[in-house]
């Protein structure tokens, strides 16, 4: 089971000029859950995650620059990863 209530978002890897042409992929944003010590995380398709990878996270409100941090869980066709906002 995944912690928290998922929010549908889109994610696009951003790596120099090459990253600007990458398409957005569907993802889920999961809030942090203090009761079980779960950090905020993203559920993304396999093959996207790489530690410290910069990306753009598109929600209904805005597009935010983020950095993918740690692999938290691997499923048959998804990865759950922690992230931080980029400045």
PyMOL CGO cylinders between C-alpha atoms (Angstrom):
from pymol import cmd
from pymol.cgo import CYLINDER

trace = [
    CYLINDER, 0.00, 0.00, 0.00, 1.10, 3.51, -0.71, 0.3, 1, 1, 1, 1, 1, 1,
    CYLINDER, 1.10, 3.51, -0.71, 0.89, 6.14, 2.07, 0.3, 1, 1, 1, 1, 1, 1,
    CYLINDER, 0.89, 6.14, 2.07, -1.40, 9.16, 1.72, 0.3, 1, 1, 1, 1, 1, 1,
    CYLINDER, -1.40, 9.16, 1.72, -4.00, 10.27, -0.78, 0.3, 1, 1, 1, 1, 1, 1,
    CYLINDER, -4.00, 10.27, -0.78, -2.50, 10.46, -4.30, 0.3, 1, 1, 1, 1, 1, 1,
    CYLINDER, -2.50, 10.46, -4.30, -2.77, 13.54, -6.49, 0.3, 1, 1, 1, 1, 1, 1,
    CYLINDER, -2.77, 13.54, -6.49, -2.42, 13.17, -10.26, 0.3, 1, 1, 1, 1, 1, 1,
    CYLINDER, -2.42, 13.17, -10.26, 0.55, 15.17, -11.62, 0.3, 1, 1, 1, 1, 1, 1,
    CYLINDER, 0.55, 15.17, -11.62, 2.95, 15.13, -14.55, 0.3, 1, 1, 1, 1, 1, 1,
    CYLINDER, 2.95, 15.13, -14.55, 6.74, 14.87, -14.40, 0.3, 1, 1, 1, 1, 1, 1,
    CYLINDER, 6.74, 14.87, -14.40, 9.41, 15.70, -16.98, 0.3, 1, 1, 1, 1, 1, 1,
    CYLINDER, 9.41, 15.70, -16.98, 13.14, 15.04, -16.57, 0.3, 1, 1, 1, 1, 1, 1,
    CYLINDER, 13.14, 15.04, -16.57, 15.15, 18.26, -17.04, 0.3, 1, 1, 1, 1, 1, 1,
    CYLINDER, 15.15, 18.26, -17.04, 18.74, 17.72, -18.06, 0.3, 1, 1, 1, 1, 1, 1,
    CYLINDER, 18.74, 17.72, -18.06, 20.21, 20.58, -20.05, 0.3, 1, 1, 1, 1, 1, 1,
    CYLINDER, 20.21, 20.58, -20.05, 18.95, 21.17, -23.56, 0.3, 1, 1, 1, 1, 1, 1,
    CYLINDER, 18.95, 21.17, -23.56, 18.06, 17.50, -23.95, 0.3, 1, 1, 1, 1, 1, 1,
    CYLINDER, 18.06, 17.50, -23.95, 15.65, 17.62, -20.99, 0.3, 1, 1, 1, 1, 1, 1,
    CYLINDER, 15.65, 17.62, -20.99, 13.63, 20.44, -22.51, 0.3, 1, 1, 1, 1, 1, 1,
    CYLINDER, 13.63, 20.44, -22.51, 12.47, 18.12, -25.31, 0.3, 1, 1, 1, 1, 1, 1,
    CYLINDER, 12.47, 18.12, -25.31, 11.50, 15.22, -23.02, 0.3, 1, 1, 1, 1, 1, 1,
    CYLINDER, 11.50, 15.22, -23.02, 7.75, 14.62, -22.75, 0.3, 1, 1, 1, 1, 1, 1,
    CYLINDER, 7.75, 14.62, -22.75, 5.83, 14.79, -19.50, 0.3, 1, 1, 1, 1, 1, 1,
    CYLINDER, 5.83, 14.79, -19.50, 4.81, 11.44, -18.03, 0.3, 1, 1, 1, 1, 1, 1,
    CYLINDER, 4.81, 11.44, -18.03, 1.92, 10.65, -15.70, 0.3, 1, 1, 1, 1, 1, 1,
    CYLINDER, 1.92, 10.65, -15.70, 2.79, 10.44, -12.02, 0.3, 1, 1, 1, 1, 1, 1,
    CYLINDER, 2.79, 10.44, -12.02, 1.20, 10.52, -8.58, 0.3, 1, 1, 1, 1, 1, 1,
    CYLINDER, 1.20, 10.52, -8.58, 2.18, 12.87, -5.80, 0.3, 1, 1, 1, 1, 1, 1,
    CYLINDER, 2.18, 12.87, -5.80, 1.86, 11.38, -2.31, 0.3, 1, 1, 1, 1, 1, 1,
    CYLINDER, 1.86, 11.38, -2.31, 1.94, 13.68, 0.74, 0.3, 1, 1, 1, 1, 1, 1,
    CYLINDER, 1.94, 13.68, 0.74, 4.19, 12.91, 3.67, 0.3, 1, 1, 1, 1, 1, 1,
    CYLINDER, 4.19, 12.91, 3.67, 2.58, 10.93, 6.50, 0.3, 1, 1, 1, 1, 1, 1,
    CYLINDER, 2.58, 10.93, 6.50, 4.21, 11.72, 9.85, 0.3, 1, 1, 1, 1, 1, 1,
    CYLINDER, 4.21, 11.72, 9.85, 2.44, 8.90, 11.71, 0.3, 1, 1, 1, 1, 1, 1,
    CYLINDER, 2.44, 8.90, 11.71, 4.40, 6.30, 9.74, 0.3, 1, 1, 1, 1, 1, 1,
    CYLINDER, 4.40, 6.30, 9.74, 7.46, 8.49, 9.06, 0.3, 1, 1, 1, 1, 1, 1,
    CYLINDER, 7.46, 8.49, 9.06, 6.80, 8.53, 5.29, 0.3, 1, 1, 1, 1, 1, 1,
    CYLINDER, 6.80, 8.53, 5.29, 8.28, 11.50, 3.35, 0.3, 1, 1, 1, 1, 1, 1,
    CYLINDER, 8.28, 11.50, 3.35, 6.45, 13.23, 0.50, 0.3, 1, 1, 1, 1, 1, 1,
    CYLINDER, 6.45, 13.23, 0.50, 7.01, 11.09, -2.59, 0.3, 1, 1, 1, 1, 1, 1,
    CYLINDER, 7.01, 11.09, -2.59, 6.27, 10.60, -6.27, 0.3, 1, 1, 1, 1, 1, 1,
    CYLINDER, 6.27, 10.60, -6.27, 5.09, 7.42, -7.97, 0.3, 1, 1, 1, 1, 1, 1,
    CYLINDER, 5.09, 7.42, -7.97, 6.63, 7.42, -11.45, 0.3, 1, 1, 1, 1, 1, 1,
    CYLINDER, 6.63, 7.42, -11.45, 7.09, 4.92, -14.30, 0.3, 1, 1, 1, 1, 1, 1,
    CYLINDER, 7.09, 4.92, -14.30, 10.17, 2.71, -14.07, 0.3, 1, 1, 1, 1, 1, 1,
    CYLINDER, 10.17, 2.71, -14.07, 13.17, 3.99, -15.98, 0.3, 1, 1, 1, 1, 1, 1,
    CYLINDER, 13.17, 3.99, -15.98, 12.78, 7.64, -15.00, 0.3, 1, 1, 1, 1, 1, 1,
    CYLINDER, 12.78, 7.64, -15.00, 14.43, 7.64, -11.56, 0.3, 1, 1, 1, 1, 1, 1,
    CYLINDER, 14.43, 7.64, -11.56, 18.09, 8.44, -11.10, 0.3, 1, 1, 1, 1, 1, 1,
    CYLINDER, 18.09, 8.44, -11.10, 19.45, 9.91, -7.84, 0.3, 1, 1, 1, 1, 1, 1,
    CYLINDER, 19.45, 9.91, -7.84, 19.77, 13.70, -7.94, 0.3, 1, 1, 1, 1, 1, 1,
    CYLINDER, 19.77, 13.70, -7.94, 17.98, 13.90, -11.30, 0.3, 1, 1, 1, 1, 1, 1,
    CYLINDER, 17.98, 13.90, -11.30, 16.41, 17.32, -11.92, 0.3, 1, 1, 1, 1, 1, 1,
    CYLINDER, 16.41, 17.32, -11.92, 12.82, 17.37, -13.15, 0.3, 1, 1, 1, 1, 1, 1,
    CYLINDER, 12.82, 17.37, -13.15, 9.76, 19.57, -13.59, 0.3, 1, 1, 1, 1, 1, 1,
    CYLINDER, 9.76, 19.57, -13.59, 6.66, 18.66, -11.59, 0.3, 1, 1, 1, 1, 1, 1,
    CYLINDER, 6.66, 18.66, -11.59, 3.38, 19.93, -13.06, 0.3, 1, 1, 1, 1, 1, 1,
    CYLINDER, 3.38, 19.93, -13.06, 0.35, 20.15, -10.77, 0.3, 1, 1, 1, 1, 1, 1,
    CYLINDER, 0.35, 20.15, -10.77, -2.96, 21.91, -11.33, 0.3, 1, 1, 1, 1, 1, 1,
    CYLINDER, -2.96, 21.91, -11.33, -1.53, 24.96, -9.56, 0.3, 1, 1, 1, 1, 1, 1,
    CYLINDER, -1.53, 24.96, -9.56, 1.96, 25.35, -11.02, 0.3, 1, 1, 1, 1, 1, 1,
    CYLINDER, 1.96, 25.35, -11.02, 5.07, 23.82, -12.54, 0.3, 1, 1, 1, 1, 1, 1,
    CYLINDER, 5.07, 23.82, -12.54, 7.78, 23.37, -9.92, 0.3, 1, 1, 1, 1, 1, 1,
    CYLINDER, 7.78, 23.37, -9.92, 11.43, 22.40, -10.35, 0.3, 1, 1, 1, 1, 1, 1,
    CYLINDER, 11.43, 22.40, -10.35, 12.30, 19.34, -8.25, 0.3, 1, 1, 1, 1, 1, 1,
    CYLINDER, 12.30, 19.34, -8.25, 15.19, 16.92, -7.70, 0.3, 1, 1, 1, 1, 1, 1,
    CYLINDER, 15.19, 16.92, -7.70, 14.54, 13.19, -7.44, 0.3, 1, 1, 1, 1, 1, 1,
    CYLINDER, 14.54, 13.19, -7.44, 16.35, 12.01, -4.30, 0.3, 1, 1, 1, 1, 1, 1,
    CYLINDER, 16.35, 12.01, -4.30, 15.96, 8.41, -3.09, 0.3, 1, 1, 1, 1, 1, 1,
    CYLINDER, 15.96, 8.41, -3.09, 14.29, 5.25, -4.34, 0.3, 1, 1, 1, 1, 1, 1,
    CYLINDER, 14.29, 5.25, -4.34, 11.77, 4.32, -1.62, 0.3, 1, 1, 1, 1, 1, 1,
    CYLINDER, 11.77, 4.32, -1.62, 9.95, 1.43, -3.28, 0.3, 1, 1, 1, 1, 1, 1,
    CYLINDER, 9.95, 1.43, -3.28, 10.05, -0.46, -6.56, 0.3, 1, 1, 1, 1, 1, 1,
    CYLINDER, 10.05, -0.46, -6.56, 6.93, -2.07, -8.01, 0.3, 1, 1, 1, 1, 1, 1,
    CYLINDER, 6.93, -2.07, -8.01, 6.44, -4.15, -11.14, 0.3, 1, 1, 1, 1, 1, 1,
    CYLINDER, 6.44, -4.15, -11.14, 5.96, -1.03, -13.31, 0.3, 1, 1, 1, 1, 1, 1,
    CYLINDER, 5.96, -1.03, -13.31, 6.58, 1.94, -11.00, 0.3, 1, 1, 1, 1, 1, 1,
    CYLINDER, 6.58, 1.94, -11.00, 9.10, 3.50, -8.65, 0.3, 1, 1, 1, 1, 1, 1,
    CYLINDER, 9.10, 3.50, -8.65, 8.20, 5.49, -5.55, 0.3, 1, 1, 1, 1, 1, 1,
    CYLINDER, 8.20, 5.49, -5.55, 10.83, 8.15, -4.95, 0.3, 1, 1, 1, 1, 1, 1,
    CYLINDER, 10.83, 8.15, -4.95, 11.46, 11.00, -2.55, 0.3, 1, 1, 1, 1, 1, 1,
    CYLINDER, 11.46, 11.00, -2.55, 12.03, 14.46, -3.97, 0.3, 1, 1, 1, 1, 1, 1,
    CYLINDER, 12.03, 14.46, -3.97, 12.96, 18.01, -2.98, 0.3, 1, 1, 1, 1, 1, 1,
    CYLINDER, 12.96, 18.01, -2.98, 12.02, 21.35, -4.49, 0.3, 1, 1, 1, 1, 1, 1,
    CYLINDER, 12.02, 21.35, -4.49, 14.87, 22.96, -6.45, 0.3, 1, 1, 1, 1, 1, 1,
    CYLINDER, 14.87, 22.96, -6.45, 15.74, 26.57, -5.88, 0.3, 1, 1, 1, 1, 1, 1,
]
cmd.load_cgo(trace, "trace")
